[in-house]
Amino acid sequence: MAQLEYPVVIAPLSAADGGGFIATVPDLPGCMSDGETPEAAVHNVQDAIAAWIQAAHELGRSVPSPSPHQAIA
């Protein structure tokens, strides 16, 4: 299966939350990861996307198509 590209939203984490950045995937509920830099968060969320899609397939659930906003915010 070809890798689908989902929009990713990057936001800073507070010091109370450990600092760094969080990457969330709005099209895939609950799909997120973090990293010390925005680039690390984007890199790490790719594994989370793959795991989310694999779990959906294993559970017999549909995988939403990426929304048309193909950008990292």
Rosetta constraint file for C-alpha pairs under 8 A:
AtomPair CA 4 CA 65 HARMONIC 7.91 0.50
AtomPair CA 4 CA 66 HARMONIC 7.00 0.50
AtomPair CA 5 CA 66 HARMONIC 6.38 0.50
AtomPair CA 5 CA 70 HARMONIC 7.28 0.50
AtomPair CA 6 CA 25 HARMONIC 6.81 0.50
AtomPair CA 6 CA 27 HARMONIC 7.04 0.50
AtomPair CA 6 CA 66 HARMONIC 4.91 0.50
AtomPair CA 6 CA 67 HARMONIC 6.88 0.50
AtomPair CA 6 CA 70 HARMONIC 6.68 0.50
AtomPair CA 7 CA 25 HARMONIC 6.26 0.50
AtomPair CA 7 CA 26 HARMONIC 7.27 0.50
AtomPair CA 7 CA 27 HARMONIC 7.59 0.50
AtomPair CA 7 CA 66 HARMONIC 7.17 0.50
AtomPair CA 7 CA 67 HARMONIC 7.13 0.50
AtomPair CA 7 CA 69 HARMONIC 6.24 0.50
AtomPair CA 7 CA 70 HARMONIC 5.32 0.50
AtomPair CA 7 CA 71 HARMONIC 5.44 0.50
AtomPair CA 7 CA 72 HARMONIC 5.74 0.50
AtomPair CA 7 CA 73 HARMONIC 7.78 0.50
AtomPair CA 8 CA 23 HARMONIC 6.23 0.50
AtomPair CA 8 CA 24 HARMONIC 5.66 0.50
AtomPair CA 8 CA 25 HARMONIC 4.90 0.50
AtomPair CA 8 CA 26 HARMONIC 7.10 0.50
AtomPair CA 8 CA 42 HARMONIC 7.45 0.50
AtomPair CA 8 CA 71 HARMONIC 7.07 0.50
AtomPair CA 8 CA 72 HARMONIC 5.02 0.50
AtomPair CA 8 CA 73 HARMONIC 6.43 0.50
AtomPair CA 9 CA 23 HARMONIC 5.50 0.50
AtomPair CA 9 CA 24 HARMONIC 5.25 0.50
AtomPair CA 9 CA 25 HARMONIC 6.43 0.50
AtomPair CA 9 CA 26 HARMONIC 7.54 0.50
AtomPair CA 9 CA 72 HARMONIC 5.99 0.50
AtomPair CA 9 CA 73 HARMONIC 4.90 0.50
AtomPair CA 10 CA 21 HARMONIC 6.60 0.50
AtomPair CA 10 CA 22 HARMONIC 5.65 0.50
AtomPair CA 10 CA 23 HARMONIC 4.55 0.50
AtomPair CA 10 CA 24 HARMONIC 6.62 0.50
AtomPair CA 10 CA 38 HARMONIC 6.63 0.50
AtomPair CA 10 CA 41 HARMONIC 7.60 0.50
AtomPair CA 10 CA 42 HARMONIC 7.76 0.50
AtomPair CA 10 CA 72 HARMONIC 7.39 0.50
AtomPair CA 10 CA 73 HARMONIC 6.07 0.50
AtomPair CA 11 CA 21 HARMONIC 5.55 0.50
AtomPair CA 11 CA 22 HARMONIC 5.41 0.50
AtomPair CA 11 CA 23 HARMONIC 6.67 0.50
AtomPair CA 12 CA 19 HARMONIC 7.08 0.50
AtomPair CA 12 CA 20 HARMONIC 5.98 0.50
AtomPair CA 12 CA 21 HARMONIC 4.31 0.50
AtomPair CA 12 CA 22 HARMONIC 6.24 0.50
AtomPair CA 13 CA 17 HARMONIC 5.94 0.50
AtomPair CA 13 CA 18 HARMONIC 6.83 0.50
AtomPair CA 13 CA 19 HARMONIC 4.79 0.50
AtomPair CA 13 CA 20 HARMONIC 5.47 0.50
AtomPair CA 13 CA 21 HARMONIC 5.16 0.50
AtomPair CA 13 CA 22 HARMONIC 6.41 0.50
AtomPair CA 14 CA 18 HARMONIC 6.53 0.50
AtomPair CA 14 CA 19 HARMONIC 5.11 0.50
AtomPair CA 14 CA 20 HARMONIC 7.72 0.50
AtomPair CA 15 CA 19 HARMONIC 4.47 0.50
AtomPair CA 19 CA 36 HARMONIC 7.31 0.50
AtomPair CA 20 CA 34 HARMONIC 7.18 0.50
AtomPair CA 20 CA 35 HARMONIC 5.72 0.50
AtomPair CA 20 CA 36 HARMONIC 4.20 0.50
AtomPair CA 20 CA 37 HARMONIC 5.86 0.50
AtomPair CA 20 CA 38 HARMONIC 7.70 0.50
AtomPair CA 21 CA 34 HARMONIC 5.49 0.50
AtomPair CA 21 CA 35 HARMONIC 5.47 0.50
AtomPair CA 21 CA 36 HARMONIC 6.07 0.50
AtomPair CA 21 CA 37 HARMONIC 6.04 0.50
AtomPair CA 21 CA 38 HARMONIC 5.77 0.50
AtomPair CA 21 CA 41 HARMONIC 6.19 0.50
AtomPair CA 22 CA 32 HARMONIC 7.07 0.50
AtomPair CA 22 CA 33 HARMONIC 5.84 0.50
AtomPair CA 22 CA 34 HARMONIC 4.22 0.50
AtomPair CA 22 CA 35 HARMONIC 6.61 0.50
AtomPair CA 22 CA 38 HARMONIC 7.72 0.50
AtomPair CA 22 CA 41 HARMONIC 6.04 0.50
AtomPair CA 23 CA 32 HARMONIC 5.46 0.50
AtomPair CA 23 CA 33 HARMONIC 5.36 0.50
AtomPair CA 23 CA 34 HARMONIC 5.72 0.50
AtomPair CA 23 CA 38 HARMONIC 7.84 0.50
AtomPair CA 23 CA 41 HARMONIC 5.49 0.50
AtomPair CA 23 CA 42 HARMONIC 6.13 0.50
AtomPair CA 23 CA 45 HARMONIC 6.30 0.50
AtomPair CA 24 CA 30 HARMONIC 7.82 0.50
AtomPair CA 24 CA 31 HARMONIC 6.02 0.50
AtomPair CA 24 CA 32 HARMONIC 4.30 0.50
AtomPair CA 24 CA 33 HARMONIC 6.70 0.50
AtomPair CA 24 CA 45 HARMONIC 7.48 0.50
AtomPair CA 25 CA 29 HARMONIC 7.15 0.50
AtomPair CA 25 CA 30 HARMONIC 7.75 0.50
AtomPair CA 25 CA 31 HARMONIC 5.58 0.50
AtomPair CA 25 CA 32 HARMONIC 6.17 0.50
AtomPair CA 25 CA 49 HARMONIC 7.89 0.50
AtomPair CA 26 CA 31 HARMONIC 7.72 0.50
AtomPair CA 27 CA 64 HARMONIC 6.81 0.50
AtomPair CA 27 CA 65 HARMONIC 7.78 0.50
AtomPair CA 27 CA 66 HARMONIC 6.45 0.50
AtomPair CA 27 CA 67 HARMONIC 6.79 0.50
AtomPair CA 28 CA 49 HARMONIC 7.85 0.50
AtomPair CA 28 CA 52 HARMONIC 7.53 0.50
AtomPair CA 28 CA 64 HARMONIC 7.26 0.50
AtomPair CA 31 CA 45 HARMONIC 7.79 0.50
AtomPair CA 31 CA 48 HARMONIC 6.22 0.50
AtomPair CA 31 CA 49 HARMONIC 6.51 0.50
AtomPair CA 31 CA 52 HARMONIC 6.64 0.50
AtomPair CA 32 CA 45 HARMONIC 5.91 0.50
AtomPair CA 32 CA 48 HARMONIC 6.38 0.50
AtomPair CA 32 CA 49 HARMONIC 7.93 0.50
AtomPair CA 33 CA 41 HARMONIC 6.18 0.50
AtomPair CA 33 CA 42 HARMONIC 7.95 0.50
AtomPair CA 33 CA 44 HARMONIC 5.99 0.50
AtomPair CA 33 CA 45 HARMONIC 4.90 0.50
AtomPair CA 33 CA 48 HARMONIC 6.63 0.50
AtomPair CA 34 CA 40 HARMONIC 7.33 0.50
AtomPair CA 34 CA 41 HARMONIC 4.51 0.50
AtomPair CA 34 CA 42 HARMONIC 7.82 0.50
AtomPair CA 34 CA 44 HARMONIC 6.65 0.50
AtomPair CA 34 CA 45 HARMONIC 7.17 0.50
AtomPair CA 35 CA 39 HARMONIC 7.67 0.50
AtomPair CA 35 CA 40 HARMONIC 4.81 0.50
AtomPair CA 35 CA 41 HARMONIC 4.11 0.50
AtomPair CA 35 CA 42 HARMONIC 7.87 0.50
AtomPair CA 35 CA 44 HARMONIC 6.98 0.50
AtomPair CA 36 CA 40 HARMONIC 6.25 0.50
AtomPair CA 36 CA 41 HARMONIC 7.04 0.50
AtomPair CA 37 CA 41 HARMONIC 6.27 0.50
AtomPair CA 38 CA 42 HARMONIC 6.29 0.50
AtomPair CA 39 CA 43 HARMONIC 6.17 0.50
AtomPair CA 40 CA 44 HARMONIC 6.01 0.50
AtomPair CA 41 CA 45 HARMONIC 6.05 0.50
AtomPair CA 42 CA 46 HARMONIC 6.67 0.50
AtomPair CA 43 CA 47 HARMONIC 7.66 0.50
AtomPair CA 44 CA 48 HARMONIC 6.93 0.50
AtomPair CA 45 CA 49 HARMONIC 6.13 0.50
AtomPair CA 46 CA 50 HARMONIC 6.36 0.50
AtomPair CA 47 CA 51 HARMONIC 6.16 0.50
AtomPair CA 48 CA 52 HARMONIC 5.99 0.50
AtomPair CA 49 CA 53 HARMONIC 6.20 0.50
AtomPair CA 50 CA 54 HARMONIC 6.13 0.50
AtomPair CA 51 CA 55 HARMONIC 6.05 0.50
AtomPair CA 52 CA 56 HARMONIC 6.19 0.50
AtomPair CA 53 CA 57 HARMONIC 6.27 0.50
AtomPair CA 53 CA 63 HARMONIC 6.46 0.50
AtomPair CA 54 CA 58 HARMONIC 6.21 0.50
AtomPair CA 55 CA 59 HARMONIC 6.13 0.50
AtomPair CA 56 CA 60 HARMONIC 6.10 0.50
AtomPair CA 56 CA 61 HARMONIC 4.90 0.50
AtomPair CA 56 CA 62 HARMONIC 6.51 0.50
AtomPair CA 56 CA 63 HARMONIC 6.55 0.50
AtomPair CA 57 CA 61 HARMONIC 5.81 0.50
AtomPair CA 57 CA 62 HARMONIC 7.06 0.50
AtomPair CA 57 CA 63 HARMONIC 7.62 0.50
